[in-house]
Amino acid sequence: MAKYNWIQCGPSYSPCGSTGSYSCIGATGATGVGATGSTGFTGATGATGVGATGARGATGQVGATGIGIQGFTGATGATGSGATGARGSTGSTGAIGSTGATGFGATGASGISPVLTAQSFTSHQIQVGTKTFYYISAPVGWSYGSRLRAVANSAYPYDWVEGTAIQVANNFVTIYIDKIQGSGTFSDWQIGLSGDGGIGATGSTGPQGSPGGATGATGVTGATGLQGATGVLPPSNAGNVWTFAGDNTTTTWTLTGNTSGSIVSSLYLVAIDGILQAPANYTINNVSPRTLTISTVPSGSSLVVISLSTA
């Protein structure tokens, strides 16, 4: 094929001779456009080729087990420090256990209830002084120094005696009577505890009574009676009573007639305005007659001394 050199000649290129002089190249013709033909049918798929599987090759020999030196144990890692986990919830309450067997203990001994009242058939006259009442033996509800009242059942509630217990036993009580109501002699007494009487205000003086009638004539003097028998001194000082009026000064009091009685303080009952004094608060002096030494007694107060001694 001839070789052309293309040169620009005007607005387009034209082939020129291989070695001749340059000449103008004519204009390029329009590109031809033809319709694309329709796609042909797809041919049928050829059959799949099947070849015989080759024989399996022989298994190679197992290689010898390699033996290597065991490596050194690595250093222990540092202990991890982590926050303590939250406390778990409390478990549910376990089932209630069965009830234990009932215990059996011996029954304690029955207590003894003291008698609060006692009946005495001892005969006594209603008057101030020391009186002993006997009754059926039983634990009583009073003791030395208790305030007691003995009421005559046959004249209840009008006739009675009252005072302080100065000797107590299960079958009798000795009372220093300092308060009475009524009169007569009785042998059916009901004895029980009594509270101390209160001291009320002194009432106003009543109006003076009208003058009586004229004084009557003096009666005839009666005949002189027979002389009585000579009295016998009591065999002991037991039950003797001395009364004194306090003056806020005197501390030693003479027990007139007590020439040889006991000098033991606890064998004498001493009361100021009805209040018993402890034996440690007074002394009986070994003189004749005996004397009592105690702290001053307030003016107007009553000092009562009772001998319990049989000496």
Beta strands, then each sheet from edge to edge (+ up, - down):
strand 1: 5-9
strand 2: 12-16
strand 3: 117-120
strand 4: 124-125
strand 5: 129-134
strand 6: 147-152
strand 7: 160-168
strand 8: 172-181
strand 9: 185-186
strand 10: 189-193
strand 11: 241-245
strand 12: 252-254
strand 13: 268-272
strand 14: 275-276
strand 15: 282-285
strand 16: 291-294
strand 17: 302-307
sheet 1: 1+ 2-
sheet 2: 3+ 10- 6+ 7- 8+ 5-
sheet 3: 4+ 9-
sheet 4: 11+ 17- 13+ 14-
sheet 5: 12+ 16- 15+
end
